[in-house]
Amino acid sequence: MKAWCFMLVSIAAALLAPPAAAQPVGPGPHVQIELVTETAHPAPGGEVTLAFASVPDKGWHAYWENPGDAGFPASAKWTLPKGVTAGPIRFPVPQRLTIAGLMNYVYEGPFAQLVTLKLPADARGELPIAVELDYLVCTDAICVPEKRKLSTLLTVGDGAIPADRRARFDGWRKALPKPLGSSGTYQLEGGRVRLAIPYPASAPGGDFYFYPLAQNMLDHAAPQTVTRDGDRLVIDTAAKGAPTALEGVLAIGGQGFIVSAKPGAVPPIDTAFPWAAALAAFFGAVLGGLLLNVMPCVFPILSLKALSLAKANDGAGHPRSEALAYTAGVVLVCLALGGTLLALRAGGATLGWAFQLQDPRVILILLLLVTGIALNLAGLFELSAPGIVNRAASKGTGGAFATGALAAFVATPCTGPFMGAALGAALILPWLAALAVFAGLGLGIALPFLALGFIPALRRHLPKPGAWMENLRRILSIPMFLTALALAWVLGRQTGVDGMAMGLLVTLGLALVLWALGRRQARGLGSGLAWPMVLLIAIAGIWLAARQPAEVNAAASGYGEPFSETRLAQLRAEGRPVFAYFTADWCLTCKVNEKAVIETATVQSALQQARVAVLVGDWTDGNPELGRFIERHNRAGVPLYLWYKPGAAEPEVLPQLLAASIFTERTR
């Protein structure tokens, strides 16, 4: 009732106010609308999409299909040639605007509503299209109903769409909500509603909000509490009435998903701090970090740093201070990486631990760093400044801190037992608990050196320094060279053969500079221009790595290659059977099918033995080209599974719930 009172008073104020009061409003229309056609020459029997490209004046807003607590949505009255029909108006995801305690679902910036026209098969010649659009436009203080008459002229043709018009409509389609692919469940209890929506735990987070499609479902102004509970979201808010069904749009960051829910049991979520899970993840991270010390990328650094404490047996050095400094370096780097990861995921990115290794520039930096460490351990040159190896770290707490930071950073390409589960749990724990888990990983990495620093009995078991340590250094260079080789392989996987060749060339340049540095040191000379040249090589390498195109090859993972219609046509021309599937990170049904069926050894073996080409269409970001292909197969969203038999004119559309037998039967 209060919504209609607000709207009527606002409209009356606009219509009845004296000229002096109405002057600040200015003449309408207050939303500039252009009727745009995707093609001016639609094919007979085909479809053409029209857009109401709208731009509200500054300070004004238009309304979504459910306006919220006030307002009304746009409606269209069409005048169409015989046989031409118009579909419903499709609205993009709106914004939230609260005015005087009333929640409004609005558009304050440019937006476009889309309508699809269907042409009859016998359509010929020119088709005049006219529409009368009624809508409400408001400021924070006043509302004005407006009416626009728009028209355009279509000429039946071949249906070709100009590239610039295609790009414009693709942008508008991307703003439309997409089908989520799974239905939800809701429960009414005590004047509140709990809505459970399937959403994979691995999918990115963001600003979650549920926009109900009807005005009598929820209390729009009531806050919504959103909890991630495994592979679902649970939204708790105040109900309005007793809806028999619940439909709406789930907004996640900049994307929207169409949700339909039925009545069912949705138990309350325990929002208490998950102490048990947090402690288990923390100790798992400590144990995983401890085991990480035996990995080839960490063990050489730790070994030489630990042996440098042997001098403390003779009263030299400050073992406890160095141990604490080393620990601080390790933990702070782990916290920095973990905090950055959590912040990026909160912003909607789909990332996991060691996310920085997805960037070829970081891989190249690690490749140069590890190669430098390996060459130093091999005796090619000596490092006199605090930094990479034990000679630097043995110079005090500053060197120990730097060595700890280096050990943590170099450790990121490696993984070990207990790490995966602990860090995976950290991504779904509250922020403080998650950061504690990352700190636990750093504590585990630093634990051996920490123990040596604080327990003299352990240090007494260390062998005394001597000439044998030089031989040990040479031996420890081997795992570092192997780590460098692995990093070069990763760089090749990311950027292709050209990228790997570039990385090896830059690494060779670094090795030559370090060799020249070693020769100068052997003659008792200073470093000269060696370190500026090292810096220049690193900068040049980073610049070159940034210019390398990404090597997108899903087949490398064993699950197929990226879908494109060109590639599909090539494979079909070769006479090969093709399995094309379309998925998204936010589609729970998709992820279940992939883990339980598509990625199993049984199905993979069957596909490989039958030489079935697998094409994967990732619709996570709403790619318009994939969206059009999906629509052509009478689907509104994912999952979509297509089986192309050699010689068949059309693909077989497989069920949305897969089983291994579906593939084994078709590959016999």
QUIDA-V779314 format. One line per field, one symbol per residue. ss: DSSP state (H for helix, E for strand, - for the rest). psi: psi as a letter, one per 30 degrees, with the letter a starting at -180 (. if undefined). burial: 1 if it has 24 or more other C-alpha atoms within 12 Angstrom, else 0. A space follows every 50 residues. Layout:
ss=???
psi=???
burial=???
This chain:
ss=-HHHHHHHHHHHHHHH--HHHHHHH-----EEEEEEE---------EEEE EEEEEE----EEEEEEEE------EEEEE-----EE---E-E--EEEEE- -EEEEEE---EEEEEEEE-------EEEEEEEEEEEEE----EEEEEEEE EEEEE-------HHHHHHHHHHHH-E-EE----EEEEEE--EEEEEEE-- -------EEEEE-----E------EEEE---EEEEEEEE------EEEEE EE--EEEEEEEEE-----------HHHHHHHHHHHHHHHHHH------HH HHHHHHHHHHHHHH----HHHHHHHHHHHHHHHHHHHHHHHHHHHH---- ----HHHH-HHHHHHHHHHHHHHHHHH------------HHHH---HHHH HHHHHHHHHHH-------HHHHHHHH----HHHHHHHHHHHHHHHHHHHH HHHH-HHHHH-------HHHHHHHHHHHHHHHHHHHHHHHHHHHHHHHHH HHHHHHHHHHHHHHHHHHHHHH-------HHHHHHHHHHHHHHHHHH--- ---HHHH---EE--HHHHHHHHH----EEEEEE----HHHHHHHHHHH-- HHHHHHHHH---EEEEEE-----HHHHHHHHH-------EEEEE------ -EE------HHHHHHH--
psi=efeeeeeeeeeeeeefkleeefefelkalgjkkkjkkekfilkkgalkkk kijkjklkflklllejfbflallkkkjkjllkfkkkalkkklkalkjkkh gkkkjljfaklkkkkkkkklfgklbkjkkkkjkklkklaffkkjklkkkl llkkkkbfgkkkeeeeeeeeeeeffkklkffklaklkkkhglkkkkkkjk ffllaajkkjjkflfgeljefklkjkkkibhlkjkklkljaikfljkakj kjbglkkkkkklkakjkkkjglkieeeeeeeeeeeeeeeefffglffeee eeeeeefffffffggllieeeeeeeeeeeeeeeeeeeeeeeeeeefgfkj lakgefffkfeeeeeeeeeeeeeeeeefgelkjflkceafeeffgaeeee eeeeeeeeeffeflllkfeeeefeeefglleeeeeeeeeeeeeeefeeee eeefjeeeeffklkkafffeeeeeeffefeeeeeeeeeeeeeeegaeeee eeeeeeeeeeeeeeeeeeeeefgglafbgeeeeeeeeeeeeeeeeffkkk ijiffffggalkkkeeeeeeeeffgkkkjkkklkfgjeeeeeeeefdegl eeeeeeeeeghkkkkkjjgeghjeeeeeeeefghkfallkkkjjkkfkel lkjllfjllefeeeefg.
burial=00100110011001000000000010011111111111111111011111 11111110011111111111111111010110010100111111111000 01111111011111111110001000101110111111110111110101 11011110000000000111111111111111111111000111111111 11111101111111111111110111111011111111110010111111 11111111111100010100000000110111111111111111111111 11111111111110000111111111111111111111111110110111 11110111111111111111111111111111100011111111111111 11111111111111110111111111111110111111111111111111 11100000100100000010001111111110111111111111110011 01111110111011111100000000100100010011011101110100 10000000111110000100110001111111111111111111001110 00110111000111111111111111101100000111111111110000 001001110101110110
